[in-house]
Amino acid sequence: MAGVIASFAFPVLAQDGTGPIPENAQPRGHGGGWVCDLGFRQEGADCLALHMPAHSHPTGRSYGTGWECDRGYVETNGASCDPIPVPENAFLRSSGHEWQCDRGYLRDRDACVPILLPEHAYLTDDPAGTGWTCDRGYAALEGTCLPIAVPANAYLTNASFGPVWACERGFVRNDDRCDAIPLPANAFLDPISHEPGWRCERGYEPLNGACAALVLPANAHLDRSGNRWTCDRGFRLSDGVCSLAR
């Protein structure tokens, strides 16, 4: 009976990489037992050689095929490693699994065609899109680069999207021109204030396009904006004056 038990126990131990170390195996680095050498896979109590195609190398993983194709090759039907066809004017990317066109060329299916660079343009490193962009001061239109009409008192934004030009400080956009902002007395330019483009100084409030001096009643003070007032603590507004709160 003991012999029967032993005969069943050994295959279980071998499946876990324990028991006598077979050929093409080595002791496990930690925890005891053994593991198969690279290029071999455990089958019961043995380490059998992997069936690897040409241009492949073992992965050391116990799952899957146990191998993967070398750089520049692609797995086909899980049985072979075929070379990746790299067209003319292209190179194999660092991953080794795909290719990319050389600078100055764009991918067209399985080929690399030269980029037709218009006047006033330069090549980009982006493999997508046209592969080029216009020089500063020019905008792309139907495969060409046309000069951007910048009005007086404006500058180029160099933005890849949105307005291509903006008005200088002190001017506001009006259709295709930049008009000077009429600045009233006791005001200063404020780019955050899109309309009208200025703010009143502290102690003044906007009124009919001008800045009128604030008249504070007794027991009042300017608020954080500096363009309005509020009653002091302990007082409340009543009929335009700050009365003692009760």
TORBA-959970 format. One record per residue (C-alpha): z, y, x; residue in three letters. Coordinates in nm, 2 decimals. Example, Ala and Ser with C-alpha at 12.3 -4.5 7.8 and 13.67 -1.06 7.14 Angstrom:
2
- up,north,east,aa
- 0.78,-0.45,1.23,ALA .
- 0.71,-0.11,1.37,SER .
//
This chain:
246
- up,north,east,aa
- 0.00,0.00,0.00,MET .
- 0.09,0.24,0.29,ALA .
- -0.25,0.17,0.44,GLY .
- -0.43,0.27,0.12,VAL .
- -0.23,0.60,0.10,ILE .
- -0.32,0.68,0.46,ALA .
- -0.69,0.62,0.40,SER .
- -0.69,0.87,0.12,PHE .
- -0.47,1.12,0.31,ALA .
- -0.70,1.15,0.62,PHE .
- -1.02,1.28,0.44,PRO .
- -0.81,1.54,0.26,VAL .
- -0.66,1.66,0.60,LEU .
- -1.01,1.65,0.76,ALA .
- -1.15,1.86,0.48,GLN .
- -0.89,2.13,0.56,ASP .
- -0.98,2.12,0.93,GLY .
- -0.67,1.92,1.03,THR .
- -0.64,1.58,1.20,GLY .
- -0.83,1.48,1.51,PRO .
- -1.07,1.74,1.65,ILE .
- -1.43,1.61,1.61,PRO .
- -1.72,1.68,1.84,GLU .
- -1.86,2.04,1.82,ASN .
- -1.53,2.18,1.71,ALA .
- -1.24,2.37,1.87,GLN .
- -0.87,2.43,1.79,PRO .
- -0.81,2.70,1.54,ARG .
- -0.69,3.02,1.69,GLY .
- -0.38,3.04,1.47,HIS .
- -0.22,2.82,1.21,GLY .
- -0.31,2.49,1.37,GLY .
- -0.60,2.26,1.29,GLY .
- -0.96,2.30,1.41,TRP .
- -1.29,2.48,1.32,VAL .
- -1.65,2.40,1.38,CYS .
- -1.84,2.56,1.66,ASP .
- -2.08,2.84,1.58,LEU .
- -2.40,2.68,1.45,GLY .
- -2.22,2.38,1.30,PHE .
- -2.06,2.33,0.96,ARG .
- -1.78,2.10,0.85,GLN .
- -1.88,1.79,0.65,GLU .
- -1.57,1.59,0.59,GLY .
- -1.42,1.51,0.93,ALA .
- -1.74,1.60,1.12,ASP .
- -1.91,1.91,1.24,CYS .
- -2.29,1.88,1.17,LEU .
- -2.55,2.11,1.31,ALA .
- -2.70,2.37,1.08,LEU .
- -3.07,2.34,1.00,HIS .
- -3.18,2.69,1.11,MET .
- -3.54,2.81,1.11,PRO .
- -3.70,2.99,1.41,ALA .
- -3.60,3.35,1.46,HIS .
- -3.26,3.30,1.30,SER .
- -2.90,3.29,1.42,HIS .
- -2.57,3.14,1.28,PRO .
- -2.34,3.37,1.09,THR .
- -2.02,3.16,1.12,GLY .
- -1.97,3.18,0.75,ARG .
- -1.87,2.87,0.55,SER .
- -2.07,2.97,0.25,TYR .
- -2.44,3.03,0.19,GLY .
- -2.70,2.90,0.44,THR .
- -2.47,2.97,0.74,GLY .
- -2.75,3.16,0.91,TRP .
- -2.95,3.48,0.88,GLU .
- -3.28,3.61,1.02,CYS .
- -3.30,3.80,1.35,ASP .
- -3.37,4.17,1.36,ARG .
- -3.73,4.23,1.26,GLY .
- -3.76,3.92,1.04,TYR .
- -3.70,3.85,0.67,VAL .
- -3.58,3.54,0.50,GLU .
- -3.84,3.37,0.28,THR .
- -3.74,3.11,0.02,ASN .
- -3.42,3.04,0.21,GLY .
- -3.62,2.82,0.45,ALA .
- -3.79,3.04,0.71,SER .
- -3.77,3.38,0.88,CYS .
- -4.11,3.56,0.87,ASP .
- -4.18,3.88,1.08,PRO .
- -4.16,4.21,0.89,ILE .
- -4.51,4.36,0.89,PRO .
- -4.47,4.71,1.04,VAL .
- -4.79,4.92,0.98,PRO .
- -4.94,5.16,1.23,GLU .
- -4.76,5.49,1.28,ASN .
- -4.43,5.33,1.17,ALA .
- -4.12,5.19,1.33,PHE .
- -3.85,4.93,1.24,LEU .
- -3.53,5.10,1.12,ARG .
- -3.20,5.04,1.30,SER .
- -3.09,4.80,1.02,SER .
- -3.38,4.58,1.13,GLY .
- -3.46,4.49,0.77,HIS .
- -3.72,4.76,0.68,GLU .
- -3.96,5.01,0.84,TRP .
- -4.01,5.39,0.82,GLN .
- -4.31,5.61,0.89,CYS .
- -4.32,5.81,1.21,ASP .
- -4.26,6.19,1.19,ARG .
- -4.58,6.35,1.05,GLY .
- -4.66,6.05,0.83,TYR .
- -4.57,5.95,0.47,LEU .
- -4.54,5.61,0.32,ARG .
- -4.82,5.51,0.08,ASP .
- -4.74,5.15,-0.04,ARG .
- -4.77,4.94,0.28,ASP .
- -4.92,5.20,0.50,ALA .
- -4.84,5.54,0.67,CYS .
- -5.08,5.82,0.60,VAL .
- -5.08,6.15,0.79,PRO .
- -4.91,6.45,0.63,ILE .
- -5.16,6.73,0.55,LEU .
- -4.96,7.03,0.67,LEU .
- -5.07,7.36,0.50,PRO .
- -5.06,7.69,0.68,GLU .
- -4.72,7.86,0.71,HIS .
- -4.54,7.52,0.68,ALA .
- -4.35,7.29,0.90,TYR .
- -4.26,6.92,0.90,LEU .
- -3.92,6.79,0.77,THR .
- -3.73,6.48,0.85,ASP .
- -3.70,6.39,0.48,ASP .
- -3.92,6.08,0.42,PRO .
- -3.94,6.15,0.05,ALA .
- -4.14,6.43,-0.12,GLY .
- -4.42,6.61,0.06,THR .
- -4.27,6.58,0.41,GLY .
- -4.30,6.95,0.47,TRP .
- -4.15,7.28,0.36,THR .
- -4.28,7.64,0.38,CYS .
- -4.18,7.89,0.65,ASP .
- -3.92,8.15,0.56,ARG .
- -4.09,8.41,0.34,GLY .
- -4.33,8.17,0.18,TYR .
- -4.31,7.95,-0.13,ALA .
- -4.48,7.62,-0.21,ALA .
- -4.74,7.62,-0.48,LEU .
- -4.99,7.35,-0.54,GLU .
- -4.99,7.22,-0.19,GLY .
- -5.00,7.56,-0.02,THR .
- -4.76,7.81,0.11,CYS .
- -4.79,8.16,-0.05,LEU .
- -4.61,8.47,0.07,PRO .
- -4.31,8.57,-0.14,ILE .
- -4.33,8.92,-0.29,ALA .
- -4.00,9.08,-0.20,VAL .
- -3.95,9.42,-0.36,PRO .
- -3.80,9.72,-0.20,ALA .
- -3.42,9.70,-0.15,ASN .
- -3.42,9.32,-0.17,ALA .
- -3.39,9.03,0.07,TYR .
- -3.48,8.66,0.09,LEU .
- -3.22,8.42,-0.02,THR .
- -3.35,8.11,0.16,ASN .
- -3.24,7.91,-0.14,ALA .
- -3.40,7.57,-0.21,SER .
- -3.37,7.64,-0.58,PHE .
- -3.31,7.94,-0.80,GLY .
- -3.41,8.30,-0.72,PRO .
- -3.60,8.33,-0.39,VAL .
- -3.49,8.69,-0.34,TRP .
- -3.19,8.91,-0.44,ALA .
- -3.12,9.28,-0.45,CYS .
- -2.93,9.45,-0.17,GLU .
- -2.57,9.57,-0.23,ARG .
- -2.58,9.88,-0.46,GLY .
- -2.89,9.76,-0.64,PHE .
- -2.94,9.55,-0.95,VAL .
- -3.24,9.33,-1.05,ARG .
- -3.46,9.47,-1.32,ASN .
- -3.77,9.24,-1.38,ASP .
- -3.95,9.23,-1.04,ASP .
- -3.78,9.53,-0.88,ARG .
- -3.43,9.64,-0.76,CYS .
- -3.29,9.96,-0.92,ASP .
- -3.01,10.16,-0.77,ALA .
- -2.68,10.11,-0.95,ILE .
- -2.56,10.45,-1.09,PRO .
- -2.21,10.48,-0.96,LEU .
- -1.98,10.72,-1.15,PRO .
- -1.70,10.91,-1.00,ALA .
- -1.38,10.72,-0.92,ASN .
- -1.57,10.39,-0.91,ALA .
- -1.67,10.14,-0.65,PHE .
- -1.94,9.87,-0.62,LEU .
- -1.83,9.52,-0.74,ASP .
- -2.08,9.23,-0.69,PRO .
- -1.86,9.01,-0.92,ILE .
- -1.92,9.25,-1.20,SER .
- -2.28,9.18,-1.29,HIS .
- -2.28,9.44,-1.56,GLU .
- -2.26,9.73,-1.48,PRO .
- -2.21,9.63,-1.11,GLY .
- -1.91,9.86,-1.05,TRP .
- -1.54,9.88,-1.13,ARG .
- -1.32,10.18,-1.18,CYS .
- -1.06,10.27,-0.91,GLU .
- -0.70,10.19,-0.97,ARG .
- -0.55,10.43,-1.23,GLY .
- -0.89,10.47,-1.41,TYR .
- -1.05,10.28,-1.70,GLU .
- -1.42,10.24,-1.79,PRO .
- -1.52,10.46,-2.08,LEU .
- -1.88,10.54,-2.19,ASN .
- -2.03,10.46,-1.85,GLY .
- -1.77,10.67,-1.66,ALA .
- -1.42,10.62,-1.52,CYS .
- -1.15,10.81,-1.72,ALA .
- -0.81,10.87,-1.58,ALA .
- -0.53,10.66,-1.74,LEU .
- -0.25,10.85,-1.91,VAL .
- 0.06,10.64,-1.90,LEU .
- 0.33,10.71,-2.15,PRO .
- 0.70,10.70,-2.04,ALA .
- 0.84,10.36,-1.95,ASN .
- 0.50,10.21,-1.87,ALA .
- 0.32,10.09,-1.56,HIS .
- -0.03,9.98,-1.45,LEU .
- -0.10,9.61,-1.49,ASP .
- -0.24,9.38,-1.22,ARG .
- -0.60,9.50,-1.28,SER .
- -0.50,9.86,-1.22,GLY .
- -0.73,9.96,-1.50,ASN .
- -0.49,9.91,-1.79,ARG .
- -0.12,9.97,-1.85,TRP .
- 0.16,9.79,-2.01,THR .
- 0.52,9.87,-2.12,CYS .
- 0.81,9.82,-1.88,ASP .
- 1.04,9.52,-1.93,ARG .
- 1.28,9.60,-2.22,GLY .
- 1.02,9.82,-2.39,PHE .
- 0.75,9.74,-2.64,ARG .
- 0.44,9.93,-2.75,LEU .
- 0.47,10.11,-3.08,SER .
- 0.23,10.39,-3.20,ASP .
- 0.09,10.44,-2.84,GLY .
- 0.44,10.48,-2.68,VAL .
- 0.68,10.24,-2.52,CYS .
- 0.99,10.22,-2.72,SER .
- 1.32,10.05,-2.63,LEU .
- 1.31,9.69,-2.77,ALA .
- 1.58,9.60,-3.02,ARG .
//
